[in-house]
Structures are given as structure tokens and as C-alpha cells.
Amino acid sequence: ISAPQIGIPLQIMAIQFTKSQLDGWSEEKQKERKMEVVPLQFFINPTMSILDYTKVSSREGCCSLHGLTCMVSRSTSIKLKALNEKGEPVEITASDWTARIIQHEMDHLTGTLITDKMEPGTLVNEFWNVVNNRRGKFSLSFAGIKTGPKKWL
């Protein structure tokens, strides 16, 4: 999540992908997307550079657009420089799924959403899958549909 997403006009973001989130995906998807657990990390005033301009397209979701997913093409390897939560300089290199997470959050720092970068014609309302699976029997609240681990990113 990034500070601008919650109304704070600062260049701060946090990333994390827990074991529980990882386990919400099939082993096939985990291997295909090269997913891994990402510990909670905070980045202040981050700058990113692309290390590998090869792009991979994958379905992404976003907390700002809960329930919507689309195909987004992202670079496979990046370098991030920032300050951590203690104000210390940090530099990380990330690839594959972790690089995708970082690029997604970096976009939020400039007000860019997945729908700004999506491949045309790929926007899907994932709630319809739930509606169809339940044959129309569901209730939608501000908390969304509770169906198990979230798979929006």
C-alpha cells in the first residue's frame, strides 16, 4: 500500500506478501508467476530503476479497485533505492512477482492505477465469478465478498 492510496500526500509505501497470501494460490500459479513470500518493508522517497526491460503480462488487482482485475505488463527485474522506516538508506533488487509488487506500489506514488496501464479489453469484475458460483445468492457490503484468501494482485 502507498501513502497516497489512503489520502496521505507523502512518498511512502509498504510491501508485503505473506505465506498465507501465497498459500491462497495454486502451486501451479506460484511457479508460473515465480511468487515468493515478501516480508513487510517500508520505503520512504523511493526511486526505481529497471534492470531487465523484458516485460511479462499478468493479471493484477488492487485494493483501490477492490474486485477488479486486469492484465498489466511489467518489467521482470528492478532496483529500488529508498530510506527505510528508521531513515536509513536501503537498496534492494527484485525480480518476477516481487518486482511486480514494487512496480505496482510505485505507480500509486504517482497516482497511477492498474486501469491506467492495463491491456485493453482485460478488465474483469471478479465478483461476478462469486455471483455465478453462488447462483446469485450473495450479499455485497463495504467489506466485499468474503470468499477466502484475497487474490487481487
C-alpha positions as CSV (number, residue, x, y, z in Angstrom):
1,I,0.0,0.0,0.0
2,S,1.1,3.6,-0.6
3,A,0.5,6.7,1.4
4,P,-1.4,8.4,-1.4
5,Q,-3.9,5.5,-1.5
6,I,-5.0,6.4,2.0
7,G,-5.0,10.1,1.5
8,I,-1.5,11.0,2.8
9,P,0.5,13.1,0.3
10,L,3.8,11.6,1.0
11,Q,6.2,9.3,-1.0
12,I,5.9,6.3,1.3
13,M,5.0,2.8,0.5
14,A,4.9,-0.6,2.2
15,I,5.1,-4.0,0.6
16,Q,4.4,-7.5,1.9
17,F,3.3,-10.8,0.6
18,T,2.6,-13.3,3.4
19,K,2.8,-17.1,3.5
20,S,-1.0,-17.0,4.0
21,Q,-1.4,-14.9,0.8
22,L,1.0,-17.2,-1.1
23,D,-0.9,-20.3,0.1
24,G,-4.1,-18.8,-1.4
25,W,-2.7,-19.5,-4.9
26,S,-2.2,-22.9,-6.5
27,E,1.3,-24.3,-6.7
28,E,1.0,-24.0,-10.5
29,K,0.3,-20.3,-10.3
30,Q,3.0,-19.8,-7.7
31,K,5.6,-21.4,-10.1
32,E,4.2,-19.7,-13.2
33,R,4.4,-16.2,-11.6
34,K,7.5,-17.0,-9.6
35,M,5.8,-15.9,-6.4
36,E,7.6,-15.8,-3.0
37,V,7.0,-14.6,0.5
38,V,7.9,-10.9,0.8
39,P,8.5,-9.6,4.4
40,L,6.9,-6.4,5.5
41,Q,9.1,-3.5,4.3
42,F,8.7,0.3,4.3
43,F,10.2,2.6,1.7
44,I,10.4,6.4,2.0
45,N,11.1,8.6,-1.1
46,P,11.8,5.5,-3.2
47,T,13.4,5.7,-6.7
48,M,13.3,2.7,-9.0
49,S,15.4,1.7,-12.0
50,I,14.6,-1.1,-14.4
51,L,17.3,-3.8,-14.6
52,D,15.7,-6.0,-17.2
53,Y,13.3,-4.4,-19.7
54,T,11.8,-7.8,-20.6
55,K,8.1,-7.5,-19.7
56,V,5.7,-10.1,-18.5
57,S,1.9,-9.7,-18.6
58,S,-0.1,-10.9,-15.6
59,R,-3.5,-10.4,-14.0
60,E,-3.4,-7.8,-11.2
61,G,-5.9,-6.5,-8.8
62,C,-5.7,-3.6,-6.4
63,C,-7.1,-2.6,-3.0
64,S,-8.1,0.7,-4.6
65,L,-10.3,-1.1,-7.2
66,H,-11.4,-4.0,-5.0
67,G,-12.8,-6.9,-7.0
68,L,-11.5,-5.7,-10.4
69,T,-8.5,-7.3,-12.1
70,C,-6.8,-6.7,-15.5
71,M,-3.7,-7.7,-17.4
72,V,-0.7,-5.5,-16.7
73,S,2.7,-5.8,-18.4
74,R,5.6,-5.1,-16.1
75,S,9.4,-5.4,-16.2
76,T,10.9,-8.6,-14.7
77,S,13.7,-7.0,-12.7
78,I,14.1,-3.8,-10.8
79,K,16.3,-2.0,-8.3
80,L,14.8,0.2,-5.6
81,K,16.6,2.8,-3.5
82,A,14.9,4.4,-0.6
83,L,15.0,5.2,3.1
84,N,13.6,2.6,5.5
85,E,11.3,3.3,8.5
86,K,14.4,4.2,10.5
87,G,15.6,6.7,7.9
88,E,18.5,4.5,6.8
89,P,19.3,4.2,3.1
90,V,18.3,0.8,1.6
91,E,18.8,-0.7,-1.8
92,I,17.1,-3.8,-3.0
93,T,17.0,-5.8,-6.2
94,A,13.8,-7.6,-7.0
95,S,12.6,-9.8,-9.8
96,D,9.4,-11.5,-11.0
97,W,6.5,-11.4,-8.5
98,T,8.3,-9.2,-6.0
99,A,9.3,-6.7,-8.8
100,R,5.7,-6.6,-9.9
101,I,4.5,-5.8,-6.4
102,I,7.1,-3.0,-6.1
103,Q,6.2,-1.5,-9.5
104,H,2.5,-1.6,-8.6
105,E,3.1,0.4,-5.4
106,M,5.5,2.8,-7.2
107,D,2.7,3.5,-9.6
108,H,0.5,4.6,-6.7
109,L,3.0,7.2,-5.7
110,T,2.3,9.0,-8.9
111,G,-1.4,8.4,-8.9
112,T,-1.3,5.7,-11.5
113,L,-3.7,2.7,-11.2
114,I,-3.7,-0.7,-12.9
115,T,-6.5,0.6,-15.1
116,D,-4.1,3.2,-16.5
117,K,-1.6,0.5,-17.5
118,M,-4.0,-2.4,-18.3
119,E,-4.0,-4.2,-21.6
120,P,-7.2,-3.1,-23.5
121,G,-10.2,-5.3,-23.0
122,T,-8.8,-7.2,-20.0
123,L,-10.7,-5.6,-17.1
124,V,-12.8,-8.2,-15.2
125,N,-15.1,-7.8,-12.2
126,E,-14.1,-10.9,-10.2
127,F,-17.2,-10.6,-8.1
128,W,-19.2,-12.0,-11.0
129,N,-17.4,-15.3,-10.5
130,V,-18.7,-15.4,-7.0
131,V,-22.2,-14.4,-8.0
132,N,-22.2,-17.1,-10.7
133,N,-20.8,-19.8,-8.4
134,R,-23.4,-19.0,-5.8
135,R,-26.1,-18.8,-8.5
136,G,-26.9,-15.2,-7.5
137,K,-27.1,-15.9,-3.7
138,F,-24.7,-13.5,-2.1
139,S,-24.6,-10.2,-0.3
140,L,-22.3,-7.4,-1.0
141,S,-21.2,-5.0,1.7
142,F,-18.5,-2.4,2.0
143,A,-16.2,-5.2,3.2
144,G,-16.7,-7.0,-0.1
145,I,-17.5,-10.7,-0.6
146,K,-15.7,-13.0,1.9
147,T,-14.5,-16.0,-0.1
148,G,-11.2,-16.9,1.4
149,P,-7.7,-15.5,0.7
150,K,-7.7,-12.4,-1.5
151,K,-6.1,-12.8,-4.9
152,W,-6.4,-9.3,-6.2
153,L,-2.8,-8.6,-7.0
